[in-house]
Amino acid sequence: MESAVTNARGAQPDFFAAFGLPRRLSVDAAALEATYHRLSREVHPDFHLHKPADERDRLLARSALVNQAYRALKDFHERVEHLVALEGGGALKPKAPPALLEDVLAVQELLEECRAAGRFDPAGPLGTRLKEEDDRLRASLAALEAELVSRSREWDAASDSNGTGNEARRATLARLQELLGQRVYVVNLIRDIHEVLGRVA
């Protein structure tokens, strides 16, 4: 069973395999939850108290894997990140979207200016500018999210092509990884804006 849920390097568990799923980004949420409850009952150590200690330890590890897999697979972004890692994409690297690079630098300078202000007023000119930047970043985030969904459909379509879409799969995987990194960067920047706006004047 252990080999069925690890990747080729044996280093990272394959959450898709743990749930008997292909590496697709479209997941039926109700079916996933039903499988989770079934697997939880099968491997939860409390249902196997009569078994030897080493068997209970194995079941405990399997139960932890089922819980971890379910948490990742039920969340779209975690599911994409897990698939990218399994397919050899490597660690996620937050990076500013190229089209927003100048805007991002301006936002970072504005954040520093706001933090340096002795008595920052969220309703004042600096706060107004930050709110405008927040709106702009949220629009960019929505565009990133839309492309992530679109590219995930491309991945699934290429995966269904029985090997004829390998080139498309590689290109889609690379783009998914870029989009994830850009999304994390923008989400973190929006969070920084909200932290500054939330300060008491």
N, C-alpha and C positions, 0 to 999 in steps of 0.2 A: 504493500500500500504506500509505503514511504516514497518509493521511486516514482509512483504515479503522480505525486504532487510536487516534485522538484523539477527544476529546469535542467538543461543539459549539463550545466556546471555543478548541479546539485546544491547550489548555495541558497537559492531563493525558492520558497514554496510557491507552487503554481495554484493560486486560489481558484482558477477556472477548473482545473483538473480535480481539485478537492470537492467541487460541487458537480463534477461530471459534465461540465460545460465546455464547448469549444471556445477558442479565444476570439470571441466576438464582443463588440462593445454594446450591442443591443441586447438588453436582458429583460425578460418578463419578471417584473417585480413580485407579482403574486406567486409565480412558480418558484422564484428564488427563495422567498420567505417559507414556502411550504417545504422545500428541500432542506432549508436550514433547520426547521423544527424536526423533520424526520432524522436528519443526521445527528442533531443534538441528542435526541432520544437514544439513538443507536450507540453513541460513544460516551455519553455522560457517565463519569465514574460512579455516581450514586446508584445507577441501575445495574452495576456490576460488582457490588461489594463482596460477592461470594467468590470472585476470581482471585488468582494469585496476585501478589503485590506487583510483580513486574508487568503483568498484563494490565493492572489498574493504572500503572504509571504510563504505559503506552496509550491507553485510552484517554488519560488526562491530557497528554500531549496532543492527541488527535482532536480532543474537544476544544483545546485552545486554538488549534489551527482552524477548526470549523468557525469558531467565533470571530477570529481575525479575518478569515476569508469573507464571511458574511458582511462585516463592517466595511470592507474594501469594495466588494462587488455591488453593494446596494447604492453606493455613492458614485455618480457618474464620473466625477473628476478623479477620484481614487482608482476607479476601475481603469480609466485611460492610463493613468500614471503606472499602475501595476502592469498593464499589458505592454507599455513601452519598455519598462524595465525587463520584463520577461523576454521580449523580442530582441534584446541586446542594445536598447537605446541608451543605457547608462543612467547615471544620476541626473535628476532634474536640476537645471541651472536657470534660476530666475534671471531674466534679461529684458531690458526695456524694448518694447516694439520699435523697430527702426523708424516707422512713420511718426512715432511719438517722441523721438529722442530729444528734439529741441524743447518740446512742451514739458517733458519729464525734467530736464535740467532747470527750466524756469520754475516748475513746481517745487523742486528741491531747494532752490534759492529762496523762494517765497516762504517755504516752511522754516528755513533757518531764520529768515527775517522775523517771522511771527514768534518763533521761540525766543529770539533775542529781545523782543519788545518787553519792556518792563511790566506794563499792564496791558496785555493783549485783550482787545475787545472784539469778540466774534461778530458783532454787528457793525464794526467799523470798516474802513476801507480795506485793510488787510484781510479781515474775515470775509468780506464780500468777494474779494479776488479769490480767496481759497475756495469758497462755495462755487464760484464759476468754474474753477479748475476741477473740483469734485464732479460737477455735472459733465464736464468734457471727458474726464477719465471714465465715468460710468457709461457714457455712450461708447467709448472705445472698448470697455469690458464687455458690453453687450455684443459688439461686433466680434470680439474674440470668442465669446461663448457660442455665437451662431456658427462660426467657422469650425469650432471644435465638434459641434453636432454634425455638421456637414461632412467633415473629414472622417468622423467615426463611421458614418454610413458608407463612405468610400472604402474604408478598411474592411467592413463587413462584406461589401460587394466583391472586393478583391479576394477576400478569404473564401468566398463561395465559388470562385472560378476554377477550383481544382488545380491550382498550381500555375495556371496560365497568366495570373495577375501578379507574379512575384515582383516585377519591376514597379508596378503601381503600389504594391504593398510597402516596399522599401521607401518610396517617395512619400507615401501617406504617413508612415511611421515617423519619418524625419520631421514632417510638418506637424504632426500631433505633438511631438516632443517640443518643438519650437513654440507652439501655441500654449502648451502647459507652462513653460518657463515664462512666457510673456504675461500670461494670466496671473501667475503668482506675483510677478513684479508689480503689475497694476493693482492687484488686490492689496498688497502691502502698502503701496503708495496711498491708496484711498484710506486705508486704516490709519496711516500717519496723519493724513489731513483731519480725520475725525478726532484723533487724539488731541490735536492742537485746537480744533474748534470746540472740543469739550472742556477745555480749560476754563476755569472761573476767572472772569475779568477782575 
